[in-house]
Amino acid sequence: MRRETSEQDRPRARRYPSCAVTLRVAGLLCTVLLSSTAGAQEKTERTGTTLAVLHELQNAFSEVAERVEPAVVTVLSSRVEDNENQRRFSPFRRNPRRAAGTGSGVIIRPEGWVLTNDHVVGGADRVTVRLYDGREFVGKVRRDFRSDLALVKIDSPTPLPCAQLGDSDTVKVGHWAIAIGSPYRYEGSFSVGVISSLNRRQEIQDADNPTRGRFYPSMIQTDAAINPGNSGGPLCNLKGEVIGINTAIESDGGGSIGIGFAIPINAAKFVIDQLLEKGKVSYGYLGVQPTNVTPRLASTLKVERGALIELEPDPGTPAAAAGLQAGDVVIAINDRPVRNELDLRTIVAQTPPGTVIELRIVRDGKEKRLTTTLEEAPDITPQRERPARQPGLGIQVQPLTRELRTRYRLPAEANGVVVRSVEPTSSAYDIEELTEGTLILRINDREIQTTKDFEEATAGLKAGDRVKLLFQTGNIKKFAVVEVN
């Protein structure tokens, strides 16, 4: 039966829809509130997750520092340098003077082999390695000018912490990069950045000879802070593996602007193995000037990739003997693909001299095979005449006389022997105050009154011995420790 709605019923009937709307609004408010609460909770969770990730990354950096820094060393090099300006304007300083430099290095063998840059130690007549724990050792250098790499051997009575070498072929742009070294003598400095680019070509003038430079065919670029003194130190990945040796920076002012370059560690491994085995590096030599085949050149030359020979090879070179010509594109060597000029340089350089190689080339759109025998690359190491080392302390003395006491303004009550000269190749030369006219008062625990006392106190000294000296200049006494060459 149909029931009519009365006037009395209508208001009540109208309330039901209003109540439904109220319930819906309330439901929506609850949903909004719950969503807001959930959003806040989600935001909190996201923040917590982000902080956890950052803490994990922070801990990873700290682990790299703890693992690698004990294997990073400071390399101190010095050499005798006759400076005309020093002679002209500094009459109170001995001549010739000793020029000093500071770089970094990384221990790669527990028996004391340190990897560094050749430009850090090249030309030095004395190299000292300072370890993470402060100990110092005189090192013996094996160097390779062409690669700008060198090994320094130090003799430690105990095994040394060493870094693990990584695989630079796996490095990608955007990967973390960590530089460790001694910039501006701040030892153990740790900086973080990313890999900015790969396969950067660089040619850098030799500081000793501006007419000669080093060519770096493939360097890792990083924005990790690298400054003078970082040279020779490691560039590491997030695992603490060495992926490169920090070598150079691009900078107008001499400081870091976020463009640093490192030699890939895989290129260094070839040099390390030869320096360890025979003390020098032998490179294969073909005698060509290659360049990359660009996409524009590829269609013209009818190749997909390869190394283009730009200049006609000089007569007498292995390349000329093979019949290589300017305009040829090398696409393989002994069936190893040559994708670009770097492949050609690397394959040739790392093939032993005297090896017969087969070159696959493309000439005028047609493939040909040529054969030749590689020669040894010419030695480009700058030769510098080094002064011979003198045995002992390198200090020559004379008796203290009234004339010398007056000349060098020594106190009337002072006794000892007077320094006549200091050998520039000796460790004593590095002590600025130990110069002509200095009064030697004591050696180790022996008082020095006469030249005979001095001779007896220094007799029998051998390389590596450390001698305690007490000396006097004017009214000032000073103590120092000198290591015998």
VEXDREN-2710 file (C-alpha; in Angstrom, 1 decimal):
% VEXDREN-2710
k/r/px/py/pz
1/MET/0.0/0.0/0.0
2/ARG/1.4/3.3/-1.0
3/ARG/1.9/5.8/1.9
4/GLU/1.6/9.5/1.2
5/THR/4.0/11.7/2.9
6/SER/2.3/14.2/5.2
7/GLU/3.4/17.8/5.9
8/GLN/4.5/16.5/9.3
9/ASP/6.6/13.8/7.8
10/ARG/8.4/16.0/5.2
11/PRO/10.8/17.8/7.5
12/ARG/11.7/14.4/8.9
13/ALA/12.0/13.1/5.4
14/ARG/14.3/16.0/4.4
15/ARG/16.6/15.3/7.3
16/TYR/17.7/12.0/6.0
17/PRO/19.6/13.4/3.0
18/SER/21.1/16.1/5.2
19/CYS/22.3/13.4/7.7
20/ALA/23.8/11.4/4.8
21/VAL/25.7/14.5/3.6
22/THR/26.9/15.1/7.1
23/LEU/28.0/11.6/7.4
24/ARG/29.8/11.8/4.0
25/VAL/31.5/15.1/5.0
26/ALA/32.5/13.6/8.2
27/GLY/33.9/10.6/6.4
28/LEU/35.8/12.8/4.0
29/LEU/37.2/14.8/6.9
30/CYS/38.3/11.6/8.5
31/THR/39.8/10.5/5.3
32/VAL/41.7/13.8/4.9
33/LEU/42.8/13.6/8.5
34/LEU/43.9/10.0/8.1
35/SER/45.6/11.0/4.8
36/SER/47.3/13.9/6.4
37/THR/48.5/11.7/9.3
38/ALA/49.6/9.0/6.8
39/GLY/51.4/11.7/4.7
40/ALA/53.2/13.0/7.7
41/GLN/54.1/9.5/8.7
42/GLU/55.2/8.7/5.2
43/LYS/57.3/11.9/5.1
44/THR/58.8/11.0/8.4
45/GLU/59.6/7.5/7.1
46/ARG/61.1/9.0/3.9
47/THR/63.2/11.4/6.0
48/GLY/64.4/8.5/8.2
49/THR/65.2/6.5/5.1
50/THR/67.2/9.4/3.6
51/LEU/69.1/9.9/6.8
52/ALA/69.8/6.2/7.0
53/VAL/71.2/6.2/3.4
54/LEU/73.3/9.3/4.1
55/HIS/74.7/7.7/7.3
56/GLU/75.5/4.6/5.3
57/LEU/77.3/6.6/2.7
58/GLN/79.1/8.6/5.4
59/ASN/80.2/5.4/7.0
60/ALA/81.4/4.1/3.7
61/PHE/83.6/7.2/3.3
62/SER/85.0/6.7/6.8
63/GLU/85.8/3.0/6.0
64/VAL/87.7/4.1/2.9
65/ALA/89.7/6.5/5.0
66/GLU/90.5/3.9/7.7
67/ARG/91.5/1.3/5.1
68/VAL/93.5/3.4/2.6
69/GLU/95.0/6.3/4.6
70/PRO/97.6/4.1/6.4
71/ALA/98.9/3.2/2.9
72/VAL/99.2/6.8/1.7
73/VAL/102.6/8.5/2.2
74/THR/104.2/11.9/1.7
75/VAL/107.1/11.9/-0.8
76/LEU/109.8/14.5/-0.1
77/SER/112.3/15.1/-2.9
78/SER/115.2/17.4/-3.1
79/ARG/118.1/18.2/-5.4
80/VAL/121.0/20.6/-5.7
81/GLU/120.3/23.6/-7.8
82/ASP/122.7/26.4/-8.6
83/ASN/120.5/29.5/-8.5
84/GLU/122.1/32.7/-9.9
85/ASN/119.6/35.0/-8.2
86/GLN/120.2/33.3/-4.9
87/ARG/123.9/34.0/-5.3
88/ARG/123.3/37.6/-6.2
89/PHE/120.7/38.6/-3.6
90/SER/121.4/36.2/-0.6
91/PRO/125.0/36.4/0.4
92/PHE/124.3/34.8/3.8
93/ARG/123.0/31.5/2.2
94/ARG/125.3/28.8/0.9
95/ASN/125.4/28.1/-2.8
96/PRO/124.4/26.0/-4.6
97/ARG/121.1/25.7/-2.9
98/ARG/118.9/22.6/-2.4
99/ALA/115.4/22.7/-4.1
100/ALA/112.8/20.7/-2.3
101/GLY/109.4/19.4/-3.4
102/THR/106.5/17.5/-1.9
103/GLY/104.2/15.0/-3.4
104/SER/102.2/11.9/-2.4
105/GLY/102.4/8.2/-3.0
106/VAL/100.6/5.0/-2.1
107/ILE/102.2/1.7/-0.8
108/ILE/101.3/-1.1/-3.2
109/ARG/103.5/-3.9/-1.7
110/PRO/104.0/-4.7/2.0
111/GLU/107.7/-5.0/1.5
112/GLY/107.9/-1.3/0.8
113/TRP/107.2/-0.4/-2.8
114/VAL/105.5/3.0/-3.2
115/LEU/103.8/4.1/-6.4
116/THR/104.0/7.8/-7.2
117/ASN/104.3/10.2/-10.2
118/ASP/107.6/10.5/-12.0
119/HIS/107.4/14.3/-11.8
120/VAL/107.4/14.1/-8.0
121/VAL/110.8/12.3/-7.9
122/GLY/112.3/12.9/-11.3
123/GLY/115.7/14.6/-11.1
124/ALA/115.9/14.4/-7.3
125/ASP/119.2/13.3/-5.8
126/ARG/117.4/12.4/-2.5
127/VAL/113.9/11.0/-1.9
128/THR/112.4/10.6/1.5
129/VAL/109.2/8.8/2.2
130/ARG/107.2/9.8/5.3
131/LEU/104.7/7.2/6.4
132/TYR/101.2/7.7/7.9
133/ASP/102.7/6.9/11.4
134/GLY/105.4/9.6/11.0
135/ARG/108.4/7.3/10.3
136/GLU/110.7/8.4/7.5
137/PHE/112.8/6.3/5.1
138/VAL/115.2/7.2/2.4
139/GLY/114.0/5.7/-0.8
140/LYS/115.5/4.3/-4.0
141/VAL/113.8/5.3/-7.2
142/ARG/112.8/3.4/-10.3
143/ARG/111.2/5.8/-12.8
144/ASP/109.5/6.0/-16.2
145/PHE/109.3/9.5/-17.7
146/ARG/107.0/8.5/-20.5
147/SER/104.1/7.3/-18.3
148/ASP/104.9/9.9/-15.5
149/LEU/105.0/7.0/-13.0
150/ALA/107.7/5.8/-10.6
151/LEU/108.3/3.3/-7.9
152/VAL/110.2/4.2/-4.7
153/LYS/111.6/1.3/-2.6
154/ILE/111.9/1.8/1.1
155/ASP/113.3/-0.7/3.6
156/SER/111.0/-1.1/6.6
157/PRO/111.8/-3.6/9.4
158/THR/108.2/-4.7/9.4
159/PRO/105.6/-5.2/6.6
160/LEU/103.7/-2.1/5.6
161/PRO/100.0/-1.5/5.0
162/CYS/99.3/-1.4/1.3
163/ALA/96.3/-0.4/-0.8
164/GLN/94.4/-2.7/-3.1
165/LEU/94.5/-1.8/-6.8
166/GLY/91.2/-1.8/-8.6
167/ASP/90.0/-2.0/-12.2
168/SER/89.8/1.4/-13.9
169/ASP/88.1/-0.2/-16.9
170/THR/84.9/-0.5/-14.8
171/VAL/84.9/3.2/-13.8
172/LYS/81.9/5.2/-15.1
173/VAL/81.1/8.8/-15.2
174/GLY/79.1/9.7/-12.0
175/HIS/80.9/7.1/-9.8
176/TRP/82.2/8.4/-6.5
177/ALA/85.9/9.5/-6.5
178/ILE/88.0/9.9/-3.4
179/ALA/91.4/11.6/-3.5
180/ILE/93.9/11.1/-0.6
181/GLY/97.3/12.8/-0.3
182/SER/99.4/15.7/1.0
183/PRO/98.2/18.9/-0.7
184/TYR/100.3/21.9/0.5
185/ARG/101.9/19.4/3.0
186/TYR/98.6/18.8/4.8
187/GLU/99.2/15.1/5.1
188/GLY/96.4/12.6/4.9
189/SER/93.9/15.0/3.3
190/PHE/90.7/13.3/2.1
191/SER/88.5/14.8/-0.5
192/VAL/85.4/13.5/-2.2
193/GLY/83.8/14.0/-5.6
194/VAL/82.7/12.1/-8.7
195/ILE/84.2/10.9/-11.9
196/SER/83.5/13.8/-14.3
197/SER/84.8/12.3/-17.5
198/LEU/87.0/9.5/-19.0
199/ASN/89.6/9.2/-21.7
200/ARG/90.8/12.8/-21.4
201/ARG/93.9/13.6/-23.5
202/GLN/96.4/15.9/-22.0
203/GLU/99.9/17.2/-22.9
204/ILE/101.8/18.8/-20.1
205/GLN/105.1/20.6/-20.3
206/ASP/108.0/19.1/-18.3
207/ALA/108.9/21.6/-15.5
208/ASP/112.6/20.9/-16.0
209/ASN/112.5/21.4/-19.8
210/PRO/109.7/23.6/-21.2
211/THR/110.5/22.4/-24.7
212/ARG/109.6/18.9/-23.8
213/GLY/106.3/17.5/-22.5
214/ARG/104.5/14.4/-21.4
215/PHE/101.6/13.0/-23.4
216/TYR/98.7/11.4/-21.5
217/PRO/96.5/9.6/-23.9
218/SER/93.7/8.7/-21.5
219/MET/93.1/10.3/-18.1
220/ILE/90.3/10.1/-15.6
221/GLN/88.8/13.5/-14.8
222/THR/87.4/14.2/-11.4
223/ASP/86.0/17.1/-9.4
224/ALA/87.4/15.7/-6.1
225/ALA/89.6/18.5/-4.8
226/ILE/93.2/18.0/-6.0
227/ASN/95.9/20.5/-5.3
228/PRO/99.7/20.8/-5.5
229/GLY/101.1/18.0/-3.3
230/ASN/98.3/15.5/-4.3
231/SER/100.4/14.3/-7.2
232/GLY/101.3/10.7/-6.9
233/GLY/98.5/10.0/-4.4
234/PRO/95.6/7.5/-5.0
235/LEU/92.2/8.2/-6.5
236/CYS/89.9/5.6/-5.0
237/ASN/86.4/4.2/-5.5
238/LEU/83.8/3.6/-2.8
239/LYS/85.3/0.2/-2.1
240/GLY/88.7/1.8/-1.2
241/GLU/90.3/0.4/-4.3
242/VAL/92.9/2.5/-6.2
243/ILE/91.5/3.4/-9.6
244/GLY/94.0/6.1/-10.5
245/ILE/97.0/8.1/-9.6
246/ASN/96.3/11.8/-9.2
247/THR/98.6/13.7/-11.5
248/ALA/97.4/17.1/-12.7
249/ILE/94.9/19.9/-12.3
250/GLU/93.4/22.5/-14.7
251/SER/93.7/25.8/-12.9
252/ASP/94.7/29.4/-13.7
253/GLY/95.6/30.1/-10.0
254/GLY/97.3/26.8/-9.1
255/GLY/94.6/25.6/-6.8
256/SER/91.7/23.2/-7.2
257/ILE/88.7/24.4/-9.3
258/GLY/87.2/21.0/-9.6
259/ILE/89.0/19.8/-12.7
260/GLY/91.6/17.2/-11.7
261/PHE/93.2/14.3/-13.7
262/ALA/94.4/10.9/-12.7
263/ILE/96.3/8.2/-14.6
264/PRO/94.1/5.1/-14.8
265/ILE/95.4/2.3/-12.6
266/ASN/95.2/-0.3/-15.4
267/ALA/97.7/1.8/-17.4
268/ALA/99.9/2.0/-14.3
269/LYS/99.8/-1.8/-13.8
270/PHE/101.8/-2.3/-17.0
271/VAL/104.4/0.1/-15.8
272/ILE/104.5/-1.3/-12.3
273/ASP/105.1/-4.9/-13.5
274/GLN/108.1/-3.8/-15.7
275/LEU/109.6/-1.5/-13.1
276/LEU/109.4/-4.3/-10.5
277/GLU/110.8/-6.9/-12.9
278/LYS/113.6/-5.1/-14.6
279/GLY/113.8/-1.6/-13.3
280/LYS/112.7/0.1/-16.5
281/VAL/109.8/0.0/-19.0
282/SER/110.2/-1.1/-22.6
283/TYR/107.5/0.1/-25.0
284/GLY/106.7/-1.2/-28.4
285/TYR/107.2/1.3/-31.2
286/LEU/105.4/1.5/-34.5
287/GLY/106.1/5.1/-35.6
288/VAL/102.7/6.5/-36.4
289/GLN/100.6/9.5/-35.4
290/PRO/97.1/8.2/-35.0
291/THR/93.8/10.0/-34.5
292/ASN/90.2/8.8/-34.0
293/VAL/87.8/8.1/-36.8
294/THR/84.9/10.5/-36.3
295/PRO/81.3/9.7/-37.5
296/ARG/81.8/12.2/-40.3
297/LEU/85.1/10.6/-41.4
298/ALA/83.7/7.1/-41.0
299/SER/81.3/7.4/-44.0
300/THR/84.0/8.9/-46.2
301/LEU/86.6/6.3/-45.2
302/LYS/84.1/3.4/-45.4
303/VAL/84.8/2.1/-41.9
304/GLU/82.8/2.0/-38.7
305/ARG/85.7/2.7/-36.4
306/GLY/89.4/2.5/-36.1
307/ALA/92.6/4.6/-35.8
308/LEU/93.3/7.0/-38.7
309/ILE/97.0/7.4/-39.7
310/GLU/97.3/11.2/-40.1
311/LEU/100.9/11.6/-41.2
312/GLU/103.0/9.6/-43.6
313/PRO/105.3/7.4/-41.4
314/ASP/109.0/8.4/-41.4
315/PRO/111.4/6.2/-43.4
316/GLY/113.1/3.6/-41.3
317/THR/110.2/3.1/-38.8
318/PRO/108.3/-0.2/-38.4
319/ALA/105.2/1.6/-39.9
320/ALA/107.1/2.5/-43.0
321/ALA/108.5/-1.0/-43.3
322/ALA/105.0/-2.4/-43.2
323/GLY/103.9/-0.1/-46.0
324/LEU/101.5/2.0/-43.9
325/GLN/100.4/5.3/-45.5
326/ALA/98.7/8.5/-44.4
327/GLY/95.0/8.0/-44.7
328/ASP/95.0/4.3/-43.8
329/VAL/92.7/3.2/-41.0
330/VAL/94.0/0.5/-38.6
331/ILE/91.1/-1.7/-37.5
332/ALA/92.9/-4.6/-35.8
333/ILE/96.4/-5.6/-34.6
334/ASN/97.0/-9.4/-34.3
335/ASP/93.2/-9.8/-34.5
336/ARG/92.7/-7.5/-31.5
337/PRO/90.1/-4.9/-32.5
338/VAL/91.3/-1.3/-32.8
339/ARG/88.3/0.9/-32.1
340/ASN/90.2/4.2/-31.8
341/GLU/93.6/5.8/-31.4
342/LEU/93.8/4.9/-27.7
343/ASP/93.5/1.2/-28.6
344/LEU/96.3/1.5/-31.2
345/ARG/98.6/3.3/-28.8
346/THR/97.9/0.9/-25.9
347/ILE/98.2/-2.3/-28.0
348/VAL/101.5/-1.2/-29.6
349/ALA/103.0/0.2/-26.4
350/GLN/102.2/-2.9/-24.4
351/THR/103.5/-5.3/-27.0
352/PRO/107.2/-6.3/-26.4
353/PRO/109.7/-4.8/-28.8
354/GLY/110.8/-7.4/-31.4
355/THR/107.3/-8.8/-31.7
356/VAL/106.0/-9.5/-35.3
357/ILE/102.5/-8.0/-35.6
358/GLU/99.8/-8.1/-38.3
359/LEU/98.0/-4.9/-39.0
360/ARG/94.5/-5.0/-40.5
361/ILE/93.8/-1.8/-42.3
362/VAL/91.3/-0.2/-44.6
363/ARG/92.7/1.7/-47.5
364/ASP/90.4/3.3/-50.1
365/GLY/87.5/1.3/-48.8
366/LYS/89.3/-2.1/-49.1
367/GLU/90.7/-4.2/-46.3
368/LYS/94.4/-5.1/-46.4
369/ARG/96.8/-7.0/-44.1
370/LEU/100.3/-5.7/-43.4
371/THR/103.1/-7.2/-41.3
372/THR/106.0/-5.6/-39.5
373/THR/108.3/-6.0/-36.4
374/LEU/107.9/-3.6/-33.5
375/GLU/111.0/-1.8/-32.3
376/GLU/111.7/-0.4/-28.8
377/ALA/110.4/3.1/-28.3
378/PRO/113.2/5.7/-28.0
379/ASP/114.2/6.7/-24.5
380/ILE/112.8/10.2/-23.7
381/THR/114.0/10.4/-20.1
382/PRO/115.7/13.7/-19.5
383/GLN/119.3/13.1/-18.4
384/ARG/120.6/15.2/-15.6
385/GLU/124.1/15.1/-14.2
386/ARG/123.9/14.5/-10.5
387/PRO/126.6/15.4/-8.1
388/ALA/128.2/12.4/-6.4
389/ARG/127.2/11.7/-2.9
390/GLN/129.8/12.1/-0.2
391/PRO/130.1/9.6/2.6
392/GLY/129.4/10.5/6.3
393/LEU/127.6/13.6/7.5
394/GLY/128.7/15.7/4.6
395/ILE/130.1/18.3/7.0
396/GLN/133.7/19.7/6.8
397/VAL/135.0/21.4/9.9
398/GLN/138.0/23.5/11.1
399/PRO/139.4/24.4/14.5
400/LEU/137.9/27.4/16.3
401/THR/140.3/30.3/16.2
402/ARG/140.2/33.8/17.5
403/GLU/139.7/35.1/14.0
404/LEU/136.8/32.7/13.3
405/ARG/135.2/33.6/16.7
406/THR/135.2/37.3/15.7
407/ARG/134.1/36.7/12.1
408/TYR/131.1/34.6/13.1
409/ARG/130.3/36.5/16.3
410/LEU/130.6/33.5/18.5
411/PRO/130.6/34.0/22.4
412/ALA/134.0/34.1/24.0
413/GLU/133.2/31.1/26.3
414/ALA/132.0/28.9/23.3
415/ASN/134.0/25.8/22.4
416/GLY/133.7/23.4/19.5
417/VAL/134.7/23.1/15.8
418/VAL/133.6/25.5/13.1
419/VAL/131.7/24.3/10.0
420/ARG/133.8/25.1/6.9
421/SER/131.2/23.8/4.3
422/VAL/128.3/21.4/4.0
423/GLU/127.9/19.0/1.1
424/PRO/124.8/19.9/-0.9
425/THR/123.9/16.3/-1.5
426/SER/123.9/15.5/2.3
427/SER/120.9/15.5/4.7
428/ALA/122.7/18.1/6.8
429/TYR/122.3/20.6/3.9
430/ASP/118.6/20.6/4.6
431/ILE/119.1/22.2/8.0
432/GLU/119.0/25.9/7.2
433/GLU/121.0/27.1/10.2
434/LEU/123.7/24.5/9.7
435/THR/126.0/26.5/7.4
436/GLU/129.4/28.0/7.2
437/GLY/130.5/29.4/10.5
438/THR/128.2/27.3/12.6
439/LEU/129.8/25.8/15.8
440/ILE/129.4/22.1/16.3
441/LEU/129.2/21.5/20.1
442/ARG/128.1/17.8/20.4
443/ILE/127.6/14.7/18.3
444/ASN/125.4/12.1/19.8
445/ASP/126.6/12.0/23.4
446/ARG/130.1/13.2/22.8
447/GLU/131.3/16.7/23.4
448/ILE/133.3/18.1/20.4
449/GLN/136.3/20.2/21.3
450/THR/138.7/19.5/18.4
451/THR/138.6/18.3/14.8
452/LYS/140.0/15.0/16.1
453/ASP/136.9/14.7/18.3
454/PHE/134.7/15.4/15.3
455/GLU/136.5/12.8/13.1
456/GLU/136.3/10.1/15.8
457/ALA/132.6/10.8/16.5
458/THR/131.8/10.5/12.8
459/ALA/134.1/7.6/12.0
460/GLY/132.3/4.4/11.0
461/LEU/128.9/6.0/10.2
462/LYS/127.0/4.2/7.5
463/ALA/124.0/5.0/5.4
464/GLY/120.8/5.2/7.4
465/ASP/122.4/6.0/10.7
466/ARG/120.8/8.9/12.5
467/VAL/123.1/11.3/14.3
468/LYS/122.2/13.8/17.0
469/LEU/123.8/17.2/16.6
470/LEU/124.0/20.2/19.0
471/PHE/125.3/23.3/17.2
472/GLN/125.4/27.0/17.7
473/THR/125.0/30.1/15.5
474/GLY/125.8/33.3/17.2
475/ASN/124.3/33.0/20.7
476/ILE/121.6/30.5/19.6
477/LYS/122.0/26.8/20.2
478/LYS/119.9/24.3/18.3
479/PHE/119.4/20.5/18.3
480/ALA/118.8/18.4/15.2
481/VAL/118.9/14.8/13.9
482/VAL/120.8/14.2/10.7
483/GLU/120.5/11.0/8.7
484/VAL/123.6/9.7/7.0
485/ASN/123.4/9.4/3.2
END
